[in-house]
Amino acid sequence: MDKEIQSALEKYAINKTKIKSITKENEDLQIILIPALLEDPKIGETPYGKFKVSDYPSYQYSLEIKAMSDDLKAIQAKAVSTGEATVTYNPSLGFLPVKL
């Protein structure tokens, strides 16, 4: 295997592992930071940048809408199985880390 490709694969694997770890760490930090910033937004003005808490919408739907969504999913699945739906494929790189 080409050394450049081998190096790229290794870096990709390492980066994916780092991203997963850093994402988990940031989720843990948010538990501390969000209440503190809600209490005193001024602490978010730092030499590293400005931190602020934003409201992120989350929707809860009625049973009627959930049923419509389920119906749509069934219709879409049927369209896929009958060939009525058009499919396109886009390249995507997957990575499964080795279990240690």
Phi, psi and omega per residue, in radians:
M1 nan 2.455 3.122
D2 -1.003 2.366 -3.120
K3 -1.069 -0.653 3.133
E4 -1.106 -0.762 3.111
I5 -1.142 -0.785 3.119
Q6 -1.021 -0.771 3.130
S7 -1.117 -0.731 3.136
A8 -1.121 -0.728 3.108
L9 -1.096 -0.755 3.133
E10 -1.099 -0.821 3.131
K11 -1.069 -0.724 3.139
Y12 -1.065 -0.811 -3.140
A13 -1.067 -0.785 3.130
I14 -1.100 -0.793 -3.124
N15 -1.101 -0.723 3.120
K16 -1.059 -0.721 3.124
T17 -1.146 -0.738 3.122
K18 -1.109 -0.756 -3.132
I19 -1.041 -0.782 3.141
K20 -1.063 -0.772 -3.124
S21 -1.164 -0.779 -3.122
I22 -1.170 -0.674 3.111
T23 -1.060 -0.785 3.112
K24 -1.093 -0.742 3.134
E25 -1.094 -0.749 3.131
N26 -1.142 -0.644 3.077
E27 -1.078 -0.705 3.104
D28 -1.160 -0.683 3.134
L29 -1.171 -0.591 3.129
Q30 -1.063 -0.565 3.123
I31 -1.060 -0.575 3.111
I32 -1.471 -0.761 -2.973
L33 -1.312 -0.693 -3.066
I34 -1.049 -0.889 3.110
P35 -1.061 -0.666 -3.137
A36 -1.137 -0.733 3.139
L37 -1.238 -0.560 3.072
L38 -1.172 -0.644 3.131
E39 -1.248 -0.730 -3.118
D40 -2.500 1.580 -3.113
P41 -1.032 -0.399 -3.109
K42 -1.123 -0.451 -3.133
I43 -1.190 -0.229 3.126
G44 -1.358 -0.181 3.121
E45 -1.551 1.792 -3.015
T46 -2.203 2.943 3.055
P47 -1.147 -0.300 -3.108
Y48 -1.529 -0.272 -3.071
G49 2.476 -3.108 -3.106
K50 -1.792 2.229 3.087
F51 -1.827 2.397 3.055
K52 -2.587 2.718 3.109
V53 -1.686 2.243 3.094
S54 -2.042 2.578 3.071
D55 -1.382 2.230 -3.136
Y56 -1.882 2.098 -3.054
P57 -1.209 2.482 3.047
S58 -2.402 2.208 -3.028
Y59 -1.879 2.448 3.012
Q60 -1.998 2.232 -3.051
Y61 -1.845 2.666 3.100
S62 -1.177 2.851 3.117
L63 -1.063 -0.596 3.125
E64 -1.094 -0.794 3.141
I65 -1.204 -0.682 3.088
K66 -1.055 -0.699 3.121
A67 -1.135 -0.706 3.100
M68 -1.102 -0.687 3.123
S69 -1.120 -0.745 3.101
D70 -1.099 -0.709 3.104
D71 -1.079 -0.767 3.131
L72 -1.074 -0.753 3.121
K73 -1.063 -0.689 3.121
A74 -1.159 -0.722 3.115
I75 -1.111 -0.741 3.124
Q76 -1.135 -0.731 3.129
A77 -1.096 -0.695 3.111
K78 -1.129 -0.728 3.129
A79 -1.087 -0.632 3.101
V80 -1.184 -0.815 -3.071
S81 -1.205 -0.491 3.139
T82 -1.578 -0.112 -3.133
G83 1.483 0.074 3.128
E84 -1.208 -0.566 3.125
A85 -1.421 2.514 3.102
T86 -1.649 2.347 -3.129
V87 -1.997 2.473 2.982
T88 -2.246 2.568 3.135
Y89 -2.011 2.323 3.097
N90 -2.068 2.389 -3.127
P91 -1.081 2.372 3.117
S92 -2.508 2.306 -3.117
L93 -1.582 2.117 3.075
G94 -1.786 2.780 3.134
F95 -2.623 2.208 3.038
L96 -2.041 1.986 -3.113
P97 -1.188 2.679 3.088
V98 -1.278 2.317 3.086
K99 -1.357 2.164 3.134
L100 -1.752 nan nan
